Amino acid sequence: MTDLETGASMTPLVAGFDLATASTPLRRAAGRLQAVLPPGWRVEIVDAPTLTGRHSEPVLRVVMPAD
């Protein structure tokens, strides 16, 4: 994208961008799930246990409050 007045590029800067806050489908799903859970419950994104010859994949984990 370019600025029509100056012709300069309007590409957003990514310096200092924290990848942990990047919006991904899994993070959006975690946020929607967190929004409907009772108070004290939380959603975590963790790596699934790996099977032989497979790469680990992130999964959602729902954690109950410790009473």
C-alpha angles and dihedrals in degrees: 000000000000135000106249094213100050103016089231120144115261096199107145116247116245099192108133092010110154110222091203089069094049114126111244130164090254093050091048090051090049090052093050091048092047090052093061100040121103117261113284095028118110140191122225130189108220138165113264117235110272124240120214110286095006133107119241116252128201117254136181119255122193112210121202118221116264108239 
